[in-house]
Amino acid sequence: MDEIVITGIGAVTSIGGRTAEVWDGLLAGRSGRKRVERFNVEEHQNKYGCEVVRIPPSGLQLETDNMGRATRLVLPALMEALADAGLAIEDLSIYRTGLSIGTTMGEIEPLEEAMMQGSSRQGGPHLIAENIVRIFGMKGPLWTITNACAAGNLAIARAMDELLRGRAEIMIAGGVDAFSWAAFTGFSSLRAMTPDVCRPFDRNRQGLLLGEGSGILILERGGQAQKRKARPRARLLGYAMNCDAHHITQPDPGASGAARAMEDALRMAGIDKRQIGYVSAHGTGTPANDRMEAKALRAVFSEEVERIPVSSIKGHIGHTLGAASAIEAVVCVKALEEGILPPTIHLEQQDPDCNVNVIANKPLEKRVEYVLSNAYAFGGINSSLVLGQAR
């Protein structure tokens, strides 16, 4: 069967407006944490987040200022990914091109304006994909995935299915979320946010920091990429998702659903768990999530888990919700290419209950052939992707 290859990547985060900048920032241990400026946070205990100070220009010759912040965040990443894949805008109508976008809040900005100022602007998750289709005119499958913080992984998985079933020749897949008052207030009410820095897997971690950004991958069948002489960056080999429905917000401490997602993704990829050389963890910095993920990793890899490096980039860029696992997939492609694994920053004393091999504070030089990327979401959603080096 023709493999699915990744021919282009793009990312926008609080530490960089292009993939190269994001990658350099991760390796340098840079953090996008700063005092929130988009709205008043005086009534909140936490006053920090990882906002994108300046959205990079997309290079499109059209007016995008009237579009919501989420659309404006995703367009530069999309244009970067297209250029990386050697695709022009005209090509998207020549090939049967589809779109699969994950998001948690969607175009939330107009809805917040309507609630607070009586504005009549329309918002919602569907607007991001509608804006992209209006600009680029694709005719292939169109998906908006709203499974909260696993939406990026699920959108990539949906795109893979469309290619495997022959419904598209090229799929644009990824995730985006903009910093919003609604998400900030919601996570504050759950007491899930740290008043300090985000320190995944650390004994003294106090919670997550919210961020914003976007990550985009261009997916194609290997034969299609070869036909148009595109350079594969990596291969997308397998995925899995499930819902254990343990609790509306809390992860299942037994971690059975998370473990099953990893095992099923490995099975679809057709590789042995001993071949995984790196795990990109969901690693939110909340006590319950980090412990659950560590337990799932030990359940899947048993004694092998002490050999496999694990890291979370949420200390660098915050939790970008529906964009998180899409950005992490972009980072996994870079890790496969460069033979360098990004660190978990702010890790001072690892929680003994998170007894996995966490890369602490400095990048690790290690060439790996296969990586596993995890993402979890409210309501008990568990997801995993398996990526491999390009042949």
Steps between C-alpha positions, in 0.01 A plus 500: 500500500623852415634672811382841617780754494535848645635734233454837668483647850420840647456641851422823683550520877589750771872421451508527122299583191658230283600139558873579507447768766280270709755219475792725595297636793423150627865397490608825669247450781312817410158562656217711359362570847403862565228700671174471311419815301200402288251550784488607865633230733497696827226278648690180418760340724708412196591793280733331251471317172684435175353749254628559147617861519501554124324270255740461206382608156361219288614653172151472355395786276160546659335668793506275809464764772125443515551130569514365854825453689497121459488529119776761507714267716457200271559670163877564546554138610295376206692712251832386649393135475388540138829663401691229686309237303572676170134584445360823356149622574394406145606139564230460763230507233702280260535221756206368700596686817319471832520674836477363855533757780486436873399770747359537849361853499476565125445863403413596857587871470172606328295302752677672789436837336133413461478400866687801640429779253184394319687454172323322214814332362470126452734247654535129552731207417380464139613847394872410491455232234246713311748790487779274374283343231381843387862612459646187342201345324572134582244244385594201716371375837444767764514429873485707818594289804406640841612228741660751736871456576536189283347672194831541317582129518147406399506741205826346376352151540189602305719635221694173489173309458393720209826425319494128573145473367583691183270792566784754474842529338630761744375581851577815697477396866569658835359712778459856619375686804514866593547634852155576639331638807257207502772234514706697752203549731389139459836352594526749787168378637634143489809616694707330234738789426832567666572842654865429417664330202375179341729215610381165361596191705654712777419411860395861569296562185182700558319479170498614140549830322277579205655585166395556142629405159464267205666198344445375144616189313464420132418130459508294180536143385861410432429432134331835456792682661745312281301583188529872565861463622421620852747432782345298787591645840368200695242222486168485686471131583210456738257649746247397761234672704247399762285644775500345847232749620654497846411859594404825334838660582721257693707228329453138601767433766506137387624620156353200315355709215824692447700176498258341252531800265878459488478125446242535223702772326808276505294214362371712211855620430619142489801558723613349829490722808876444540553696178361825649791732571316803642162591649356849457287516814175685551665614826276788607666565836187410696561237771226261386582510127875452534461208739242334278720529190806368683297204623373430147855511362620250759202275425580499127880489503562329839876492572573650154352833621826581680678495163256723308546878531179693573436874493226762499530837326214662693744672733627688192178592316222431750203277436372607160185283529389373158830610346718320758535155344524646147794720606648198678469295180696771318764483774513120467579538128789731590623258767503214248690712249751666729586220743434738789219462756351812666517533880242547772590836653456618861554144625687524832394188690315226316187364666575140609144414391602605146776242478582523130813617319427873471743717301567780748585857398753424225438338160618144448699407192359166391409375156176305512302322231152505656320734740170486686298817564220502761208735556213482749184701549208564732235231507755218500633534144834328438700517175841402366687541170800304375742675264812364335802629314458559130639221287 
